[in-house]
Amino acid sequence: MSADTLVRPDETTDESTDNDTPKVFHYVKKEKIAESAVMGTHVVALCGEVFPVTRSPKPGSPVCPDCKRIYEMMKRD
C-alpha cells in the first residue's frame, strides 16, 4: 500500500469540544477530502472513524494516536 495517497488529517464530529474545535484530527485519503467537503459525503480515517470533512487542521493540531501509529507503520513499508 502506498502512503502517497495520504495527506493531512481531518477531524471527526463525535470528538469535538464544547467550542466546536475538534479534539483530534484524523488521516484520510487525499482524493476523498475535497469530495467530502464539496458533496458532504463521509470519509473513513485510517483508524476506522467515519465522518464528513468539516475542518482543516492547522500546524500543530493534535492528531489521532491510532491514525498516527497506522500511518507511521505504512511509511516504513
MIKEKE-376145 format. One record per residue (C-alpha): x negated, y, z. Coordinates in steps of 0.05 Angstrom, whole numbers. Layout:
<r><u>X</u><v>Y</v><w>Z</w></r>
...
This chain:
<r><u>0</u><v>0</v><w>0</w></r>
<r><u>-27</u><v>68</v><w>-18</w></r>
<r><u>-29</u><v>125</v><w>32</w></r>
<r><u>-28</u><v>178</v><w>-22</w></r>
<r><u>49</u><v>178</v><w>-22</w></r>
<r><u>50</u><v>201</v><w>49</w></r>
<r><u>44</u><v>274</v><w>67</w></r>
<r><u>68</u><v>319</v><w>122</w></r>
<r><u>112</u><v>297</v><w>179</w></r>
<r><u>185</u><v>317</v><w>185</w></r>
<r><u>229</u><v>315</v><w>246</w></r>
<r><u>286</u><v>271</v><w>267</w></r>
<r><u>351</u><v>304</v><w>290</w></r>
<r><u>362</u><v>259</v><w>351</w></r>
<r><u>297</u><v>281</v><w>383</w></r>
<r><u>309</u><v>356</v><w>385</w></r>
<r><u>301</u><v>402</v><w>444</w></r>
<r><u>353</u><v>449</v><w>471</w></r>
<r><u>329</u><v>506</v><w>428</w></r>
<r><u>334</u><v>467</v><w>362</w></r>
<r><u>259</u><v>455</v><w>359</w></r>
<r><u>242</u><v>381</v><w>347</w></r>
<r><u>201</u><v>344</v><w>399</w></r>
<r><u>161</u><v>307</v><w>346</w></r>
<r><u>154</u><v>305</v><w>271</w></r>
<r><u>153</u><v>240</v><w>231</w></r>
<r><u>114</u><v>218</v><w>169</w></r>
<r><u>157</u><v>205</v><w>108</w></r>
<r><u>143</u><v>192</v><w>34</w></r>
<r><u>124</u><v>255</v><w>-3</w></r>
<r><u>175</u><v>246</v><w>-60</w></r>
<r><u>232</u><v>238</v><w>-11</w></r>
<r><u>221</u><v>304</v><w>26</w></r>
<r><u>246</u><v>351</v><w>-29</w></r>
<r><u>303</u><v>304</v><w>-48</w></r>
<r><u>327</u><v>303</v><w>24</w></r>
<r><u>320</u><v>378</v><w>33</w></r>
<r><u>359</u><v>393</v><w>-30</w></r>
<r><u>410</u><v>336</v><w>-33</w></r>
<r><u>418</u><v>324</v><w>42</w></r>
<r><u>400</u><v>251</v><w>36</w></r>
<r><u>367</u><v>214</v><w>93</w></r>
<r><u>294</u><v>193</v><w>94</w></r>
<r><u>261</u><v>135</v><w>130</w></r>
<r><u>199</u><v>151</v><w>171</w></r>
<r><u>141</u><v>103</v><w>179</w></r>
<r><u>166</u><v>86</v><w>249</w></r>
<r><u>235</u><v>69</v><w>222</w></r>
<r><u>273</u><v>132</v><w>243</w></r>
<r><u>326</u><v>153</v><w>192</w></r>
<r><u>345</u><v>227</v><w>187</w></r>
<r><u>356</u><v>284</v><w>138</w></r>
<r><u>298</u><v>333</v><w>127</w></r>
<r><u>316</u><v>398</v><w>161</w></r>
<r><u>250</u><v>429</v><w>182</w></r>
<r><u>177</u><v>433</v><w>160</w></r>
<r><u>122</u><v>424</v><w>212</w></r>
<r><u>73</u><v>479</v><w>227</w></r>
<r><u>-1</u><v>465</v><w>241</w></r>
<r><u>-8</u><v>435</v><w>309</w></r>
<r><u>63</u><v>408</v><w>312</w></r>
<r><u>70</u><v>344</v><w>353</w></r>
<r><u>72</u><v>280</v><w>312</w></r>
<r><u>110</u><v>217</v><w>328</w></r>
<r><u>58</u><v>170</v><w>360</w></r>
<r><u>87</u><v>109</v><w>324</w></r>
<r><u>83</u><v>144</v><w>256</w></r>
<r><u>13</u><v>167</v><w>270</w></r>
<r><u>-11</u><v>97</v><w>290</w></r>
<r><u>20</u><v>66</v><w>228</w></r>
<r><u>-8</u><v>120</v><w>183</w></r>
<r><u>-79</u><v>111</v><w>212</w></r>
<r><u>-74</u><v>35</v><w>200</w></r>
<r><u>-53</u><v>47</v><w>128</w></r>
<r><u>-111</u><v>95</v><w>116</w></r>
<r><u>-161</u><v>41</v><w>137</w></r>
<r><u>-137</u><v>-8</v><w>83</w></r>
